[in-house]
């Protein structure tokens, strides 16, 4: 068995399963990765094709991953657009940090950490959850950590 972020269960506090990520043979639609909540409702969908597509239900419709998680001109970070707001995913000190764009003193909203054993952790602040970024950050984490070409 080869664990993968493309086929996993995302655990929250007290090891409660918050999301289930399934891809291809484990998915009901080949060529897709779905992110489902505990009730089984799809909250995110990634379509794997030459130009991967993504959608987060009730947040934004289907669009190119390279547009939604646009690489900056200097290739130093990615710019994520959600509900008219821009956010920055930036690598720092062995992790990837999420900040709101365009602020002089950016507030840390989330970070992605990959442990030596391959475990991936998404730490997200209460203010990011209050802003409705939980599902969006989960889908972004899958894309940023899956190892597939997303541009």
C-alpha positions as CSV (number, residue, x, y, z in Angstrom):
1,X,0.0,0.0,0.0
2,X,1.3,3.4,-1.0
3,X,-0.3,6.3,0.9
4,X,-1.0,9.4,-1.1
5,X,-2.6,12.8,-0.5
6,X,-4.7,11.9,-3.6
7,X,-6.3,9.0,-1.7
8,X,-6.5,9.8,2.0
9,X,-8.7,10.7,4.9
10,X,-8.1,14.2,6.4
11,X,-8.3,14.1,10.2
12,X,-9.1,17.0,12.5
13,X,-9.1,17.4,16.2
14,X,-9.3,14.1,18.1
15,X,-8.7,12.3,14.9
16,X,-12.2,13.0,13.6
17,X,-12.4,12.5,9.8
18,X,-13.2,15.9,8.3
19,X,-12.7,15.1,4.6
20,X,-12.0,12.1,2.3
21,X,-9.9,12.5,-0.8
22,X,-10.4,10.0,-3.6
23,X,-8.8,9.7,-7.0
24,X,-9.5,7.6,-10.1
25,X,-10.2,4.0,-9.2
26,X,-11.4,5.0,-5.7
27,X,-13.5,7.8,-7.2
28,X,-16.9,7.6,-8.9
29,X,-15.5,9.7,-11.9
30,X,-12.2,8.5,-13.5
31,X,-9.7,11.3,-14.1
32,X,-10.9,13.2,-11.1
33,X,-10.0,13.8,-7.5
34,X,-12.9,14.6,-5.2
35,X,-12.8,16.0,-1.7
36,X,-15.8,15.0,0.3
37,X,-17.1,16.0,3.8
38,X,-18.1,13.4,6.4
39,X,-21.6,13.3,5.0
40,X,-20.2,12.3,1.6
41,X,-20.9,15.6,-0.2
42,X,-18.3,16.7,-2.7
43,X,-16.9,20.0,-1.6
44,X,-14.1,20.1,-4.1
45,X,-13.3,18.5,-7.4
46,X,-10.0,18.4,-9.4
47,X,-10.1,17.3,-13.1
48,X,-6.8,15.9,-14.2
49,X,-6.1,16.9,-17.8
50,X,-3.4,18.7,-19.7
51,X,-4.5,21.9,-18.0
52,X,-5.9,20.7,-14.6
53,X,-9.2,22.2,-13.6
54,X,-10.6,22.8,-10.0
55,X,-13.7,23.9,-8.3
56,X,-14.8,24.3,-4.7
57,X,-18.5,24.0,-4.4
58,X,-20.3,27.1,-3.1
59,X,-17.0,29.1,-3.4
60,X,-16.0,29.2,-7.1
61,X,-16.9,27.3,-10.3
62,X,-14.6,25.2,-12.5
63,X,-11.5,27.0,-13.6
64,X,-7.9,26.2,-14.5
65,X,-5.7,25.4,-11.5
66,X,-3.0,27.6,-13.0
67,X,-5.4,30.6,-12.9
68,X,-6.7,29.9,-9.4
69,X,-3.2,29.1,-7.9
70,X,-1.2,31.4,-10.1
71,X,2.5,31.3,-9.9
72,X,4.1,34.7,-9.2
73,X,6.3,36.3,-11.9
74,X,9.4,35.4,-9.8
75,X,8.1,31.9,-9.2
76,X,8.5,32.6,-5.4
77,X,4.9,32.1,-4.3
78,X,1.4,31.3,-5.6
79,X,-1.5,33.8,-5.6
80,X,-4.9,32.2,-4.7
81,X,-8.1,34.1,-5.5
82,X,-11.2,33.4,-3.3
83,X,-14.4,35.5,-3.3
84,X,-12.7,38.5,-4.7
85,X,-9.8,38.3,-2.2
86,X,-6.2,37.4,-3.0
87,X,-4.0,35.2,-0.8
88,X,-0.4,34.2,-1.0
89,X,0.9,30.7,-0.5
90,X,4.7,31.2,0.1
91,X,7.3,28.6,1.0
92,X,9.2,29.4,4.2
93,X,11.4,27.3,6.5
94,X,10.3,23.9,5.1
95,X,6.6,24.8,5.1
96,X,4.1,26.6,2.9
97,X,2.4,29.6,4.5
98,X,-0.8,31.3,3.6
99,X,-1.2,35.1,4.1
100,X,-3.7,37.6,2.8
101,X,-2.2,39.6,-0.1
102,X,-1.6,43.3,-0.1
103,X,-1.2,43.9,3.6
104,X,1.8,45.5,5.2
105,X,1.7,43.2,8.2
106,X,0.2,40.0,6.9
107,X,-1.6,37.7,9.3
108,X,-0.7,34.0,9.1
109,X,-3.8,32.2,8.0
110,X,-2.6,28.6,7.4
111,X,0.5,26.5,6.8
112,X,1.2,23.2,5.2
113,X,3.9,21.0,6.7
114,X,5.3,17.7,5.3
115,X,6.9,15.5,8.0
116,X,9.9,13.3,7.4
117,X,7.5,10.3,7.4
118,X,5.5,11.8,4.5
119,X,2.5,12.9,6.7
120,X,1.1,16.2,5.5
121,X,-0.4,18.6,8.0
122,X,-2.6,21.6,7.3
123,X,-2.7,24.0,10.2
124,X,-5.5,26.6,9.8
125,X,-6.3,29.5,12.0
126,X,-9.8,30.2,13.4
127,X,-9.8,33.5,11.5
128,X,-9.2,31.6,8.2
129,X,-12.0,29.2,9.1
130,X,-14.3,32.1,10.0
131,X,-13.5,33.6,6.6
132,X,-14.7,30.4,4.9
133,X,-11.3,29.2,3.8
134,X,-11.3,25.7,5.2
135,X,-12.5,23.7,2.1
136,X,-10.5,26.0,-0.1
137,X,-7.3,25.4,1.9
138,X,-7.9,21.7,1.9
139,X,-8.2,21.6,-1.9
140,X,-5.1,23.9,-2.3
141,X,-3.1,21.6,0.0
142,X,-4.0,18.6,-2.1
143,X,-2.9,20.5,-5.3
144,X,0.3,21.9,-3.7
145,X,1.4,18.5,-2.3
146,X,0.2,16.0,-4.9
147,X,3.3,16.0,-7.0
148,X,1.4,16.6,-10.3
149,X,2.1,19.4,-12.7
150,X,-0.5,22.1,-12.0
151,X,0.6,24.8,-14.3
